[in-house]
Amino acid sequence: MTRNEQWHIEGNAAELYERYAARYILGPWASGLIAIAGVRAGERVLDLACGTGAVARLAAKEVGASGRVTGLDLNAGMLSVARSLPAPSGGPLEWVERSALDTGLQSHSFDVVLCQQGVQFFPDKPAALREIQRVLVPGGRVAVSVWRSSGIYNSAVGDALRQHVGAEIASRFCASRDAPTGDELTALFVDAGFAAVKLRVERMIVRLPLPEDFVLGHLAATPVASNIRALDSVTRAAVSDHVTRELARYIDGDAIAFPEEINVVTGRGGVA
Ligand SMILES: C[S@@+](CC[C@H](N)C(=O)[O-])C[C@H]1O[C@@H](n2cnc3c(N)ncnc32)[C@H](O)[C@@H]1O
């Protein structure tokens, strides 16, 4: 098992994931992924590794009442938060607790499959891509995003954890950024038989609350939550202060603002 396959959160971490990670770190990319996939009214959309459903909810608005959206994730806590959030006006949303490697969904039953920041956690990526092929209608579209680098904020938090907590905890926190490169992801798509495979790079200036208001809450929404909870208050403050110092040059009013990049790979299902 690689460190990525261990990405798993427990307890109330899913609520905190929605409040910190989904709202500030992942949510802002959701509309771009949906636009790249060209989601249209009436379509059936699968959001794979949906987490608390940021992509699924936006997709439901796009497909409207004549379409439908399924969010699939293997973490029950994430799905419980997804279910608890107000449904947007639009297509019906259903939530499925299952692995992306074996979705149990009907073959050829989706026009579009989206996956935002999920593929890096799949223990068998070729199997997951074959599963996407299976559930897509022939010619159906897929769009998958992964981080392009460890990123300015995550690197600073990783450094803080390495210095004040330990290398193993830092490595576990950084695992979400340990994604396939654009070329590796493209090759996975080609090998799985997708047509019209295309890689693009998307960029954004990300704005996060100041580290003193964000870092410890965010860490409580990650797989290292219990390790951070177990720290004494002096060490917790040292982690937060370290990030504040390292990111001082990115302060912009009451936020930090910095550039971030993702790889997005798109393709068309070809299996009849
Ligand atoms: C970083 S979160 C991204 C969630 C969501 N796509 C978003 O944009 O907020 C990664 C998600 O992948 C899910 N996940 C990891 N391995 C999975 C698998 N094998 N099958 C389904 N979901 C998986 C986790 O439970 C988690 O919700």
The ligand as a MOL file (V3000), in Angstrom:
LIG
                    3D

  0  0  0     0  0            999 V3000
M  V30 BEGIN CTAB
M  V30 COUNTS 27 29 0 0 0
M  V30 BEGIN ATOM
M  V30 1 C -9.3780 14.9730 -1.6330 0
M  V30 2 S -10.9370 14.2110 -1.5240 0 CHG=1
M  V30 3 C -11.7570 14.9210 -2.9550 0
M  V30 4 C -13.2490 14.9040 -2.7880 0
M  V30 5 C -14.0510 15.6570 -3.8360 0
M  V30 6 N -13.8580 15.1270 -5.1770 0
M  V30 7 C -13.8230 17.1440 -3.7810 0
M  V30 8 O -13.4800 17.7280 -4.8130 0
M  V30 9 O -14.0120 17.7420 -2.7140 0 CHG=-1
M  V30 10 C -10.6330 12.5600 -2.0620 0
M  V30 11 C -11.8260 11.6430 -1.9210 0
M  V30 12 O -11.5140 10.3910 -2.5420 0
M  V30 13 C -12.2100 9.3860 -1.8300 0
M  V30 14 N -11.6430 8.0920 -2.1880 0
M  V30 15 C -10.3830 7.6530 -1.9510 0
M  V30 16 N -10.2260 6.4120 -2.4640 0
M  V30 17 C -11.4030 6.0730 -3.0500 0
M  V30 18 C -11.8630 4.9230 -3.7610 0
M  V30 19 N -11.0670 3.8600 -3.9690 0
M  V30 20 N -13.1350 4.9170 -4.2290 0
M  V30 21 C -13.9480 5.9730 -4.0200 0
M  V30 22 N -13.5730 7.1020 -3.3580 0
M  V30 23 C -12.3140 7.1440 -2.8810 0
M  V30 24 C -12.0200 9.7910 -0.3780 0
M  V30 25 O -12.9250 9.1490 0.4700 0
M  V30 26 C -12.2330 11.3020 -0.4920 0
M  V30 27 O -13.5810 11.6580 -0.2870 0
M  V30 END ATOM
M  V30 BEGIN BOND
M  V30 1 1 1 2
M  V30 2 1 2 3
M  V30 3 1 2 10
M  V30 4 1 3 4
M  V30 5 1 4 5
M  V30 6 1 5 6
M  V30 7 1 5 7
M  V30 8 2 7 8
M  V30 9 1 7 9
M  V30 10 1 10 11
M  V30 11 1 11 12
M  V30 12 1 11 26
M  V30 13 1 12 13
M  V30 14 1 13 14
M  V30 15 1 13 24
M  V30 16 1 14 15
M  V30 17 1 14 23
M  V30 18 2 15 16
M  V30 19 1 16 17
M  V30 20 1 17 18
M  V30 21 2 17 23
M  V30 22 1 18 19
M  V30 23 2 18 20
M  V30 24 1 20 21
M  V30 25 2 21 22
M  V30 26 1 22 23
M  V30 27 1 24 25
M  V30 28 1 24 26
M  V30 29 1 26 27
M  V30 END BOND
M  V30 END CTAB
M  END
